[in-house]
Amino acid sequence: MKLLAIVGSPRLKGNTNYLVEQALGEAAKLGAQTEKLVLSQYEVNPCLGHADCASFDSCQQKDDAGWILDRFCEADGVILATPVYFYNVPPR
């Protein structure tokens, strides 16, 4: 089983990352293949609205979003983890 964790916190020593590490550690003990992506370490740009993804099955953006999406689709399970700052998620 492939388990992917996507961390939306920019703080590598924060609570969100700590809890994800605990969950992935337990999953690995049970035999899961684990991978963690910390979004703040990748370049993900906002959509430009060109709709090339619908027409050509690719995006004009030259960022890491496609690579991250591939990892997401390959996973059997996904953990989405983000902190809550002032009743909302962080912007990056």
N, C-alpha and C positions, 0 to 999 in steps of 0.2 A: 504494500500500500504506500502510495506517495502522498505525503501531507505537506502542504505549502502554507506558510504563515506570512501574511502581508501586514507589516507593522507601519501604522500611520503616524507614529510619534517620532519627532526629530531627536528626542532625548534617548541616547543609547543606554544610559544608566537609570532610566526612569522605571516606574512601576509597570507600564504597558510592556516594555521589552522584557522585564523580569518575569512577568506572568507568561508571556509567550515562550520564553526559554524553559520555564517549568513544564508547560504543556508539551512542548516538543521533546523534552527530555523523557517524559513519561511515555510518549508515543514511540520514541526510539527504543525504549526498554521492551515495548510490546512488539517490536519488529518493524515498525514503520520507517520508511525512508523519508527524512525530513529536510526541508529547505526553508530558509527565512529570508525574506526580502524586506529591507527597511527603505521605504519609499523616499525618504529624504536623501538617500545616497544615489538616487537615479534622477535622470532628467525626464520629466513628464510634463509636456506642454498642454495648454488648453486647446480644445477643438477649434479649428478655424472655420468650420461650417462649409467646406468645399464639397462634401459628400462623395469624395473619391473612394472612400472605404465601401460605399454601397455600389458604386459603378465598377471599380477596378479591383476590389478586394484588397486594397492597400491604402495607406494614409500618406499624405504629403509631408506630414511632420517627420522630422528626422530626430526622434527621441527614443527613449527606452520603453515606451508604452507597448509596442508590438511584442517585444521580447518578454515583458512582464505578462502580457495576455497569453502568450504561448505557454509559459510556466503554469499559469492559472488553468488553462485547458488540459494540460497534461496531468494535473493533480487529481487524485481520487478524493481528497478532502482538502478544505481550505479553512484557515483561521484568519479572520479579518479582525485586526486589533487596532484600536485607536484610543487615545486619551480623550477626556472631555474637558475642554477649557472654556469656562464661562458659558456653560450649557451648549457648547458646539464643538465640532471637531477642528483640529488645527488646519490652517490653510495649506501647508506644504508638508 
